[in-house]
């Protein structure tokens, strides 16, 4: 049975998406929700500037990554709740959890594959590259700070419905797979939950609205099933992009439900 998270990491990174206002507002809202489920430790917003290694805002992305590594090393949580920010915040979280749990499984809930590299990315935005990063293909300054990569057989997608040629090429080359309906969850599991996996009719507070998404009910059912069957050691929530405080409050209700489901609460 999953036990409560022992730390929430506030990770106020917008630079991976290059969309500052709404993503940052969403990151702060998610951190506030997560603080109700675990003690919150927040990183400092980065003022580093400059592109490098084929990545927009690379110096800020690397700065925040290094902050996250230092913070996690200092606090040593066993079960980590991460409040993003864009999808690239999960590189540090997954790398840390993989160091604790060598057999970690990663379930990537997302509308997008996020499997580009700087060489294949059409945008240069790092939030489209975290899957390749956790599998050993991060830009060199980050790669040398990372531990063992996640093996493709311990990784599954859920909710993906958009991919470009770089995503598809990496997915094919590395045998990345969608989550099977009868997948048996056991051992330590981390869930990456990009809110754009949800149907934008139900959850419109997104920078990228892709039609025909997963219903909120189905997504919550998946999180509850993982929490019941496996040892849910990590949950990262990303890409919340409310346009104003009213949207932040409405969307936070769903974020809270996700956290409740991950905590094993039937009320979520």
C-alpha positions in Angstrom: 0.0 0.0 0.0 1.4 3.4 -0.9 2.4 5.6 2.0 2.3 9.4 2.1 4.8 11.5 0.3 7.5 12.8 2.6 8.5 15.9 0.6 7.0 18.2 -2.0 9.5 19.9 -4.3 8.4 23.2 -5.7 10.1 23.5 -9.1 9.1 26.9 -10.7 10.5 26.3 -14.1 8.9 27.8 -17.2 12.0 28.0 -19.3 11.7 24.5 -20.7 8.5 25.6 -22.4 9.5 29.3 -23.1 6.0 30.4 -21.9 6.7 32.3 -18.7 3.5 33.9 -17.4 1.0 31.1 -17.3 3.3 28.2 -16.7 4.9 30.0 -13.7 1.4 30.9 -12.3 0.5 27.2 -12.7 3.7 26.0 -11.0 3.0 28.2 -8.0 -0.6 26.9 -7.8 0.5 23.3 -8.0 3.1 23.9 -5.3 0.4 25.3 -3.0 -1.7 22.2 -3.6 1.2 19.8 -3.1 2.1 21.6 0.2 -1.1 20.1 1.6 0.2 16.5 1.0 3.8 16.8 2.0 6.3 19.4 3.5 7.1 21.8 0.7 10.6 22.8 -0.2 10.8 25.2 -3.2 13.6 26.1 -5.5 14.5 29.7 -6.3 13.3 31.0 -9.6 16.3 31.2 -12.0 17.4 34.5 -13.5 20.0 32.8 -15.7 19.8 33.6 -19.4 21.0 32.3 -22.7 20.6 29.5 -25.1 23.2 26.7 -25.5 23.5 23.1 -26.6 20.6 23.5 -28.9 18.2 24.3 -26.1 16.4 27.6 -25.5 17.0 29.0 -22.0 19.5 26.3 -21.4 21.4 28.1 -18.6 18.2 28.6 -16.5 17.2 24.9 -17.1 20.6 23.7 -16.0 20.6 26.1 -13.0 17.3 24.8 -11.7 18.3 21.2 -12.4 21.4 21.7 -10.2 19.3 23.4 -7.5 17.0 20.4 -7.5 19.9 18.0 -7.2 21.4 19.8 -4.3 18.0 20.1 -2.5 17.1 16.4 -3.0 20.6 15.4 -1.7 20.1 17.6 1.4 16.6 16.3 2.2 16.8 12.7 1.0 13.0 12.0 0.6 12.0 8.5 0.0 8.7 9.5 -1.7 8.7 12.6 -3.7 5.9 14.8 -4.9 7.1 17.4 -7.5 5.2 20.5 -8.4 6.1 21.8 -11.9 6.6 23.8 -14.0 7.2 22.4 -17.4 7.8 18.7 -18.2 11.6 19.0 -18.0 11.4 19.3 -14.2 11.0 15.6 -14.1 14.5 14.9 -15.2 15.9 15.7 -11.8 13.1 14.0 -9.9 13.3 10.8 -11.8 17.1 10.7 -11.7 17.0 11.1 -7.9 14.3 8.3 -7.5 16.2 6.0 -9.8 19.2 6.3 -7.5 17.1 5.1 -4.6 15.1 2.5 -6.5 17.2 0.8 -9.3 14.1 -1.1 -10.5 12.0 2.1 -10.8 9.1 2.1 -13.4 8.1 5.3 -15.0 4.5 5.9 -16.3 4.5 9.0 -18.6 1.0 10.5 -18.6 1.2 13.1 -21.4 -0.4 14.2 -24.7 3.1 14.3 -26.2 6.0 11.9 -26.4 8.6 14.4 -25.2 11.2 12.3 -26.9 13.2 14.7 -29.0 16.9 15.6 -28.6 18.4 19.0 -29.3 19.3 17.6 -32.8 15.7 16.6 -33.6 13.6 19.2 -31.8 11.7 21.5 -34.0 11.4 24.1 -31.2 14.5 23.8 -29.1 12.3 23.7 -26.0 13.6 21.3 -23.4 10.1 20.3 -22.3 10.0 18.3 -25.5 13.2 16.4 -24.5 12.9 14.9 -21.0 12.2 11.4 -22.0 15.4 11.2 -24.0 17.2 12.9 -21.1 16.2 10.3 -18.5 17.2 7.6 -21.0 20.8 8.8 -21.3 20.6 11.4 -24.0 20.6 14.8 -22.2 22.9 17.5 -23.4 26.4 16.8 -22.1 26.6 19.2 -19.2 23.5 17.6 -17.7 24.3 14.1 -18.8 27.5 14.0 -16.7 25.4 14.9 -13.6 22.9 12.2 -14.2 23.0 8.6 -12.8 22.0 5.4 -14.5 19.3 5.9 -17.3 15.8 4.5 -17.2 15.7 1.4 -19.4 13.0 1.6 -22.1 11.3 -1.6 -20.8 10.6 0.1 -17.5 8.8 3.0 -19.2 5.3 3.3 -20.5 3.3 6.1 -22.1 -0.3 6.8 -21.3 -2.5 9.3 -23.1 -0.1 10.2 -25.9 -1.7 11.4 -29.1 0.8 13.8 -30.6 4.2 13.1 -31.9 6.6 14.6 -34.4 9.2 12.8 -36.5 11.9 13.1 -33.9 9.7 11.7 -31.2 8.7 8.8 -33.4 12.2 8.0 -34.5 13.4 7.8 -30.9 10.4 5.8 -29.8 10.9 3.3 -32.6 14.7 3.0 -32.1 14.3 2.4 -28.4 11.1 0.4 -28.3 9.0 2.8 -26.3 5.5 1.5 -25.6 2.1 2.6 -24.6 0.7 1.3 -21.3 -1.3 -1.9 -21.8 -4.7 -2.2 -20.2 -3.7 -5.3 -18.2 -0.3 -4.0 -17.2 0.6 -5.3 -13.7 2.0 -2.6 -11.5 4.5 -3.7 -8.8 7.6 -2.4 -7.1 8.5 1.2 -7.1 6.6 3.4 -9.6 6.9 7.1 -10.6 4.1 8.9 -12.4 4.8 11.8 -14.7 1.5 13.7 -15.0 1.4 16.4 -17.7 -2.0 17.9 -17.4 -2.3 18.2 -21.2 -3.0 14.5 -21.2 -6.5 15.4 -20.0 -9.3 16.3 -22.4 -9.2 20.1 -22.8 -13.0 20.2 -22.7 -12.8 19.1 -19.1 -9.5 20.7 -18.3 -8.8 23.7 -20.5 -6.1 25.4 -18.4 -3.3 24.4 -20.7 -0.7 26.0 -23.0 -1.2 23.1 -25.4 -4.7 21.9 -25.9 -4.8 18.7 -27.8 -8.3 17.2 -28.6 -9.6 13.8 -27.6 -7.7 13.6 -24.3 -8.1 11.3 -21.3 -11.1 12.0 -19.1 -10.3 13.2 -15.6 -12.1 10.2 -14.2 -10.0 7.7 -16.2 -6.8 9.5 -15.3 -7.7 9.4 -11.6 -8.6 5.7 -11.8 -5.2 5.0 -13.3 -3.4 6.8 -10.5 -5.5 5.1 -7.8 -4.8 1.7 -9.4 -1.0 2.3 -9.4 -1.2 3.5 -5.8 -3.1 0.4 -4.8 -1.0 -2.2 -6.7 2.5 -0.8 -6.5 4.8 1.3 -4.4 4.1 4.8 -5.7 7.3 6.6 -4.8 7.0 9.6 -7.1 4.5 11.9 -8.7 5.3 15.0 -10.8 2.5 17.3 -12.0 3.4 19.6 -14.9 2.3 22.1 -17.5 -0.6 23.7 -15.6 -1.1 27.0 -17.4 -4.0 29.0 -15.9 -4.6 32.4 -17.5 -5.6 34.1 -14.3 -6.2 33.4 -10.6 -9.8 32.2 -11.1 -8.5 29.5 -13.6 -5.8 28.6 -11.1 -8.3 28.0 -8.4 -10.6 25.9 -10.7 -7.7 23.8 -12.1 -6.2 23.3 -8.6 -9.3 21.3 -7.7 -8.2 18.6 -10.2 -4.6 18.8 -9.1 -5.8 18.1 -5.6 -7.8 15.1 -6.8 -4.7 13.7 -8.5 -2.7 14.1 -5.3 -5.4 12.5 -3.3 -5.5 9.5 -5.7 -1.8 9.1 -5.5 -2.0 9.2 -1.7 -4.4 6.3 -1.8 -7.5 8.3 -0.8 -10.8 7.0 -2.1 -12.3 10.4 -1.7 -10.2 11.8 -4.5 
